[in-house]
Amino acid sequence: MAKVGERVRVRYVGTLEDGTEFDGSRRRGRPLKFTIGDGRMIAGFERVVGEMAAGERRTVTISAAEAYGVYDESLVEAVPEAQLPRAARLPVGSFIVLPVPGGAARVRVDRIEGGVVYLDHNHELAGHDLTFDVELLAIVR
């Protein structure tokens, strides 16, 4: 079992409820390396890998709460079109990057109605239970 602070190498494929692949190390052609407990991975994924032995393979479903969170309607922001350049030409469903204090935020254009652009600040996988086929290749001690 991998312990907090240990580096691991895993191969994985992540799919949505309908079987659509949203991420995977296999398509990138190299294993994922990360440190257990560093917060870089979603909580449920870290927990599952931490329960595995080197060489073990599992298929698990991680709840939205342990993945990217439940969908939060309060994170949809209403912005007057006049405050966004070319707002009327923004494709609904597309992602745009906005400057925010200390960096940038990637948001989805949810809808445009009555001179208002609704921007969704939820992670694009929020509200989804995620299934992972995970293989723990090695624990680096």
ChimeraX attribute file (.defattr): number of C-alpha atoms within 10 A of each C-alpha:
attribute: neighborCount
match mode: 1-to-1
recipient: residues
	/A:1	12
	/A:2	23
	/A:3	15
	/A:4	12
	/A:5	12
	/A:6	16
	/A:7	17
	/A:8	22
	/A:9	18
	/A:10	22
	/A:11	20
	/A:12	20
	/A:13	17
	/A:14	19
	/A:15	19
	/A:16	16
	/A:17	11
	/A:18	7
	/A:19	10
	/A:20	9
	/A:21	14
	/A:22	12
	/A:23	14
	/A:24	19
	/A:25	16
	/A:26	13
	/A:27	11
	/A:28	9
	/A:29	9
	/A:30	12
	/A:31	18
	/A:32	16
	/A:33	16
	/A:34	17
	/A:35	19
	/A:36	22
	/A:37	16
	/A:38	12
	/A:39	10
	/A:40	10
	/A:41	14
	/A:42	14
	/A:43	16
	/A:44	19
	/A:45	19
	/A:46	20
	/A:47	16
	/A:48	18
	/A:49	23
	/A:50	19
	/A:51	11
	/A:52	17
	/A:53	15
	/A:54	17
	/A:55	11
	/A:56	14
	/A:57	17
	/A:58	14
	/A:59	14
	/A:60	15
	/A:61	19
	/A:62	20
	/A:63	16
	/A:64	17
	/A:65	16
	/A:66	16
	/A:67	20
	/A:68	21
	/A:69	17
	/A:70	17
	/A:71	17
	/A:72	13
	/A:73	10
	/A:74	9
	/A:75	13
	/A:76	17
	/A:77	16
	/A:78	16
	/A:79	15
	/A:80	15
	/A:81	17
	/A:82	12
	/A:83	10
	/A:84	13
	/A:85	9
	/A:86	9
	/A:87	17
	/A:88	15
	/A:89	8
	/A:90	16
	/A:91	14
	/A:92	15
	/A:93	13
	/A:94	10
	/A:95	17
	/A:96	14
	/A:97	10
	/A:98	11
	/A:99	9
	/A:100	9
	/A:101	6
	/A:102	6
	/A:103	7
	/A:104	11
	/A:105	14
	/A:106	17
	/A:107	21
	/A:108	21
	/A:109	21
	/A:110	18
	/A:111	15
	/A:112	20
	/A:113	11
	/A:114	7
	/A:115	13
	/A:116	18
	/A:117	24
	/A:118	21
	/A:119	22
	/A:120	22
	/A:121	20
	/A:122	20
	/A:123	16
	/A:124	14
	/A:125	16
	/A:126	17
	/A:127	17
	/A:128	19
	/A:129	19
	/A:130	25
	/A:131	20
	/A:132	21
	/A:133	15
	/A:134	22
	/A:135	21
	/A:136	24
	/A:137	18
	/A:138	16
	/A:139	21
	/A:140	12
	/A:141	9
